[in-house]
């Protein structure tokens, strides 16, 4: 389940960047809102999956409430899910 969560986190991070740095400028500078509609829909679905997988992984990964909150809040900021992947989602060394 963690491997799936890592994939979703990566895609969610990419969709956030695409929305903020491509689709929104295309809407407000070029006047073409179709990118916001399409990328925004994909981002919304990935955001919901990200949060759902965070909830599903909270207990098996033994995340504290603080760690869980950080992981969930990371979905709101560009580049943050990439940090979360490095810090919390990679396989733990034995």
Backbone as CSV, one residue per row, in Angstrom:
resi,resn,N_x,N_y,N_z,CA_x,CA_y,CA_z,C_x,C_y,C_z
1,UNK,0.827,-1.195,0.000,0.000,0.000,0.000,0.873,1.262,0.000
2,UNK,2.041,1.170,0.625,2.921,2.344,0.674,3.472,2.673,-0.717
3,UNK,3.744,1.663,-1.515,4.243,1.910,-2.869,3.195,2.688,-3.681
4,UNK,1.937,2.320,-3.535,0.850,3.043,-4.213,0.763,4.477,-3.708
5,UNK,0.895,4.651,-2.394,0.838,5.991,-1.816,1.981,6.856,-2.346
6,UNK,3.172,6.278,-2.474,4.307,7.033,-3.010,4.040,7.470,-4.449
7,UNK,3.440,6.597,-5.243,3.104,6.944,-6.631,2.073,8.062,-6.676
8,UNK,1.061,7.962,-5.831,0.021,8.989,-5.785,0.613,10.311,-5.314
9,UNK,1.498,10.272,-4.332,2.135,11.501,-3.841,2.941,12.172,-4.950
10,UNK,3.662,11.377,-5.717,4.436,11.929,-6.838,3.501,12.578,-7.863
11,UNK,2.461,11.868,-8.258,1.520,12.395,-9.250,0.777,13.625,-8.725
12,UNK,0.429,13.602,-7.439,-0.260,14.750,-6.848,0.656,15.970,-6.850
13,UNK,1.926,15.757,-6.539,2.888,16.858,-6.570,3.079,17.422,-7.965
14,UNK,3.160,16.541,-8.945,3.296,16.983,-10.338,2.048,17.736,-10.781
15,UNK,0.865,17.233,-10.391,-0.370,17.913,-10.791,-0.483,19.294,-10.145
16,UNK,-0.002,19.426,-8.912,-0.006,20.732,-8.249,0.875,21.719,-9.016
17,UNK,2.064,21.266,-9.372,2.971,22.123,-10.137,2.387,22.483,-11.496
18,UNK,1.790,21.512,-12.170,1.184,21.769,-13.479,0.039,22.776,-13.359
19,UNK,-0.741,22.643,-12.309,-1.871,23.557,-12.103,-1.382,24.972,-11.801
20,UNK,-0.450,25.104,-10.867,0.022,26.431,-10.454,0.889,27.121,-11.499
21,UNK,1.764,26.345,-12.145,2.769,26.976,-12.996,2.509,26.846,-14.496
22,UNK,1.478,26.093,-14.883,1.129,26.010,-16.298,-0.334,26.403,-16.538
23,UNK,-1.254,25.681,-15.906,-2.678,25.891,-16.197,-3.163,27.281,-15.776
24,UNK,-2.805,27.706,-14.578,-3.276,29.024,-14.127,-2.685,30.166,-14.949
25,UNK,-1.384,30.150,-15.276,-0.885,31.194,-16.176,-1.565,31.161,-17.546
26,UNK,-1.848,29.970,-18.054,-2.543,29.878,-19.340,-3.935,30.502,-19.253
27,UNK,-4.587,30.331,-18.104,-5.918,30.912,-17.937,-5.853,32.434,-17.818
28,UNK,-4.975,32.915,-16.961,-4.971,34.345,-16.655,-4.117,35.191,-17.594
29,UNK,-3.130,34.595,-18.229,-2.303,35.360,-19.155,-2.753,35.153,-20.597
30,UNK,-2.998,33.892,-20.960,-3.373,33.579,-22.340,-4.888,33.530,-22.544
31,UNK,-5.649,33.552,-21.444,-7.105,33.542,-21.562,-7.695,32.201,-21.976
32,UNK,-6.991,31.105,-21.711,-7.454,29.772,-22.097,-7.713,28.928,-20.846
33,UNK,-8.982,28.848,-20.398,-9.288,28.159,-19.137,-9.373,26.636,-19.228
34,UNK,-9.268,26.054,-20.394,-9.449,24.609,-20.536,-8.412,23.818,-19.743
35,UNK,-7.185,24.349,-19.639,-6.137,23.637,-18.904,-6.452,23.559,-17.411
36,UNK,-6.997,24.640,-16.866,-7.369,24.638,-15.450,-8.476,23.611,-15.225
37,UNK,-9.419,23.536,-16.144,-10.511,22.574,-16.001,-9.976,21.142,-16.007
38,UNK,-9.151,20.805,-16.972,-8.668,19.434,-17.099,-7.624,19.063,-16.048
39,UNK,-6.620,19.895,-15.896,-5.584,19.597,-14.905,-6.158,19.717,-13.495
40,UNK,-7.042,20.679,-13.302,-7.686,20.852,-11.999,-8.495,19.637,-11.592
41,UNK,-9.197,19.020,-12.544,-9.971,17.812,-12.243,-9.039,16.669,-11.846
42,UNK,-7.974,16.477,-12.610,-7.007,15.419,-12.286,-6.375,15.679,-10.916
43,UNK,-6.024,16.926,-10.660,-5.428,17.282,-9.377,-6.402,17.006,-8.226
44,UNK,-7.663,17.337,-8.426,-8.665,17.096,-7.384,-8.804,15.622,-7.043
45,UNK,-8.822,14.786,-8.058,-8.912,13.340,-7.837,-7.656,12.841,-7.122
46,UNK,-6.490,13.287,-7.584,-5.239,12.872,-6.947,-5.138,13.382,-5.511
47,UNK,-5.634,14.573,-5.249,-5.649,15.121,-3.889,-6.482,14.234,-2.974
48,UNK,-7.664,13.849,-3.430,-8.527,12.991,-2.611,-7.889,11.628,-2.373
49,UNK,-7.252,11.075,-3.402,-6.546,9.802,-3.240,-5.379,9.943,-2.259
50,UNK,-4.651,11.040,-2.345,-3.526,11.293,-1.450,-3.991,11.291,0.004
51,UNK,-5.057,12.029,0.290,-5.575,12.102,1.656,-6.092,10.733,2.104
52,UNK,-6.811,10.031,1.224,-7.331,8.703,1.564,-6.183,7.738,1.888
53,UNK,-5.132,7.749,1.071,-4.005,6.858,1.321,-3.229,7.275,2.573
54,UNK,-3.189,8.557,2.874,-2.557,9.005,4.125,-3.325,8.437,5.318
55,UNK,-4.643,8.494,5.251,-5.480,7.950,6.331,-5.269,6.442,6.459
56,UNK,-5.249,5.743,5.332,-5.074,4.288,5.352,-3.694,3.864,5.861
57,UNK,-2.691,4.693,5.666,-1.331,4.352,6.070,-0.945,4.844,7.460
58,UNK,-1.778,5.682,8.072,-1.429,6.291,9.363,-1.098,5.243,10.419
59,UNK,-1.982,4.294,10.639,-1.737,3.297,11.688,-0.655,2.280,11.313
60,UNK,-0.689,1.700,10.099,0.379,0.746,9.768,1.791,1.355,9.824
61,UNK,1.921,2.632,9.509,3.228,3.294,9.538,3.564,3.868,10.913
62,UNK,2.589,3.835,11.813,2.765,4.349,13.185,3.173,5.824,13.199
63,UNK,2.510,6.626,12.332,2.772,8.047,12.306,2.125,8.710,13.508
64,UNK,2.814,9.659,14.095,2.211,10.445,15.177,1.183,11.394,14.552
65,UNK,0.393,12.020,15.393,-0.584,12.993,14.894,0.116,14.145,14.180
66,UNK,1.267,14.558,14.712,2.035,15.641,14.081,2.535,15.214,12.701
67,UNK,3.096,14.013,12.590,3.574,13.515,11.304,2.431,13.401,10.303
68,UNK,1.307,12.869,10.776,0.133,12.725,9.916,-0.357,14.080,9.420
69,UNK,-0.389,15.073,10.300,-0.826,16.423,9.906,0.134,17.017,8.876
70,UNK,1.431,16.833,9.087,2.429,17.344,8.136,2.246,16.686,6.777
71,UNK,2.045,15.378,6.776,1.856,14.635,5.530,0.616,15.126,4.796
72,UNK,-0.469,15.333,5.521,-1.706,15.819,4.880,-1.557,17.257,4.390
73,UNK,-0.972,18.117,5.187,-0.810,19.520,4.791,0.128,19.681,3.610
74,UNK,1.036,18.741,3.436,1.992,18.820,2.320,1.292,18.826,0.973
75,UNK,0.105,18.261,0.915,-0.616,18.207,-0.363,-1.079,19.587,-0.823
76,UNK,-0.961,20.584,0.026,-1.429,21.932,-0.311,-0.344,22.836,-0.896
77,UNK,0.915,22.409,-0.821,2.014,23.283,-1.219,2.854,22.665,-2.340
78,UNK,3.235,23.476,-3.320,4.103,22.958,-4.380,5.405,22.404,-3.796
79,UNK,5.861,21.320,-4.332,7.101,20.635,-3.967,7.040,19.908,-2.621
80,UNK,6.026,20.134,-1.811,5.989,19.540,-0.468,5.817,18.026,-0.500
81,UNK,5.058,17.489,-1.446,4.886,16.038,-1.479,6.192,15.332,-1.834
82,UNK,7.078,16.013,-2.541,8.379,15.426,-2.853,9.228,15.314,-1.583
83,UNK,9.147,16.330,-0.723,9.831,16.295,0.569,9.251,15.176,1.442
84,UNK,7.942,15.077,1.462,7.266,14.056,2.266,7.700,12.665,1.821
85,UNK,7.832,12.466,0.532,8.280,11.173,0.031,9.658,10.834,0.598
86,UNK,10.564,11.780,0.560,11.926,11.536,1.061,11.950,11.302,2.575
87,UNK,11.150,12.072,3.298,11.210,12.033,4.765,10.358,10.923,5.383
88,UNK,9.158,10.659,4.838,8.219,9.758,5.504,7.817,8.509,4.708
89,UNK,7.887,8.551,3.402,7.281,7.477,2.621,8.255,6.436,2.110
90,UNK,9.538,6.702,2.117,10.496,5.725,1.618,10.611,4.561,2.596
91,UNK,10.927,3.381,2.075,11.051,2.211,2.955,12.058,2.468,4.069
92,UNK,11.685,2.031,5.257,12.565,2.213,6.406,13.696,1.196,6.380
93,UNK,14.885,1.677,6.731,16.036,0.780,6.780,15.979,-0.052,8.041
94,UNK,16.399,-1.288,7.935,16.340,-2.202,9.077,17.618,-2.170,9.848
